[in-house]
Amino acid sequence: MNGKERFMAAIANQKPDHLPCQVHSWMQYYLKTYLNGMDQFEAYDFFDMDPVIYAGPEFIQDPIQMSKWEGKYHDLGVLDDGYHHWEEEIITPKGSLFHKGAFNHFTGWETEHLIKTPDDFDLWEEFNPRPVGVNWDGVRQIKDRIKDRGIVRGHYYDFGQCSPWQSFASVLFKTQDAILACYDDPSWVHHVMQSLLKRKLDVIELGGKQELDLIECGGGGGSSTVISPDMHREFCLPYDKIQIDAFHQKGAKVVYHLCGGLMPLLETVVENGTDALETMTPIDMGGDCDFEEAVRRVGDKIAFIGGFDQNKGFEKGNPALIRDMVFELFAKKPKGGFICCPSDHFFFGDPENIRAFVKAAKDCIY
């Protein structure tokens, strides 16, 4: 099998020739610090790993719409907490929205969310620009470059994360306030979900045939460590099903992303129609994944991506330990349908540990 066939067989919950592996996107800090500034293509080549390139199309905007969504960004520099801070005012014809954030060498985050009230959402809903075209040229160029050695995966037009609830409750709106709104004003929350979903469906249709091999939906905000299974069933599942079906109709496979708590949600995730589930985060990393139990309950219905503890392996381990860890995971998923992958982004670790990870996966023969 070539790399693309290997990945797509696993995503279809079939047995490839050997265990596929990937990383959950290369972090710029790791590329710069440990790999002399390689890009993601060079990193995959360096480790002789089948590439899973993270990318997305260009969404073309209407200048007239953009003129009604004017961002005024202010760089606040490094403050007393040691982080680089910023703030931004979004000016619309009917009022302004504000948000703030910070970043360091590793990542960035919001410190004040853009939407704080239903009135704020009304402004966002009316004036946030909607794409008028989708340009797939960049994705096609990546596919031409890697050919059949791997796949291209990514998000497709969203509002911070990859599904309506997760974008609303993790990025646009404060998580605690979003959860309280589900009890205080559930009809408004459903209105937000429907609005976000409609916008996304319109852009899926606008894009035509999907050029991405694998689309990521979901997000950490839907995990059972954030919301209850009942809340997930009410505010995630109905919208996820429609979105995932739309992607399938355009020719793409889908992976549903839950980082943290997923065990109480396994059967619910199967209902949403996804092809695969990630990140299968183990307990030692703050998740709840019991890999063997997940295989027993839903392993014949969806594939898994993830499961590898990069803290124990890449950051603190050695090649011998990593080989044992990969083989242990492989032994728990005998049916195929598994792509071995770190359970989250990683920023540290001897490159030789990654090399051992790739070698071990190749030695896991079906």
C-alpha positions, 0 to 999 in steps of 0.5 A, a space after each residue: 500500500 502507498 501512504 494514502 491508501 494506508 490512511 484511507 483504509 484505516 479511516 474506513 475502519 479497514 486493515 491496512 498493511 501496517 499501522 499508519 501513524 501521524 502527528 497532530 499537526 507540527 507545532 512551529 515551536 517544535 519545528 524551529 527548536 528541534 528541526 532547524 526550522 523545517 516546514 511540515 513537508 520537510 519534517 515528514 520527509 526527515 522522519 520517513 513518515 507518510 505525510 498528513 498535511 494540515 491545510 485548507 482552502 482560501 475563502 474569498 470575501 466581498 469587499 463591501 461586506 468587509 467594509 462593514 466589519 472593520 477591525 482595529 487591532 492594538 498590540 499591547 506588547 509583553 505585560 507583567 505576566 510575561 505574555 504578549 497581549 493584544 486587543 481588537 475592536 470590531 466596528 460595524 454600522 450598528 455598534 462595536 464588538 471587542 475581544 482580547 487575547 495573548 500569546 507566547 512561544 507555544 500558542 495563543 488564547 482569548 482572554 476576553 471573548 468577542 460575544 458576551 450577550 445576545 445583542 452582540 450575537 445579533 451584530 455578529 450574525 448581521 455583519 460578520 462577512 460571509 465568503 462569496 467563493 472558495 479557492 482550492 488551488 492551494 490544497 490541489 498544489 499540496 496534493 500534487 506535491 505529496 501525490 499518493 504518499 499521504 493525505 491532506 486534512 483540515 478544518 473547513 470554514 468555521 468560527 474558531 473550532 470545527 462545529 457549531 457548539 464548540 465554536 460558540 462555547 469555546 471561542 466566540 462566547 465564554 464557556 461557563 456563560 454558554 453552559 448557563 445559557 443552555 439552562 437559562 435560555 435554551 431557545 437562544 442557544 439553539 438559534 445560535 447553533 442553527 445560525 452557525 450551522 446554516 452559514 457553514 452549510 452555505 459555504 460547504 455548498 459554495 465550495 463544491 467537491 471537497 478537495 480535503 481527504 479528511 475534514 475535522 469536526 467537533 472540538 474540545 468544547 464538546 468533550 464530557 469534561 466540559 459538558 454533560 452527555 445530555 447537553 452534548 446530545 441536545 446541543 451538539 449531535 443534531 447539528 453535527 449530523 447535518 454538517 457531517 452528512 453535508 461533507 460526505 455528500 461532497 466526497 470527504 471523510 470526517 474525523 470528530 475531535 474530542 480532547 479530554 472526556 469521550 468515554 460517555 460519548 462514544 455511542 453518541 459520536 457514532 450517531 453523528 455519522 463520523 468516520 473516525 474519532 480523535 484524540 483518544 487521550 489517555 488518563 495520564 494526559 488528563 483524558 479518560 480514554 480506555 482504549 480497549 473499552 472503546 474498541 469493544 463498544 464502538 470499534 466495529 463502527 468508527 476508526 480511531 486516531 490518537 491514543 499515544 501519550 506524547 508526554 510520556 513518550 516523545 517528551 520524557 521517553 526513549 526509543 525502547 519505551 516508545 516502541 513498547 507504547 506503540 505495540 501496546 496500542 496496536 495490540 488493543 486494536 486488532 481490527 484495523 481502523 486505527 491511526 497512531 498519533 499523539 493525543 495532542 500537540 507537542 512542543 518538546 522531545 528528542 527527534 530520535 523518539 519520533 523516529 522510533 515512533 515511526 519505525 515501531 508503527 511500520 513494524 506493526 504488521 496486520 
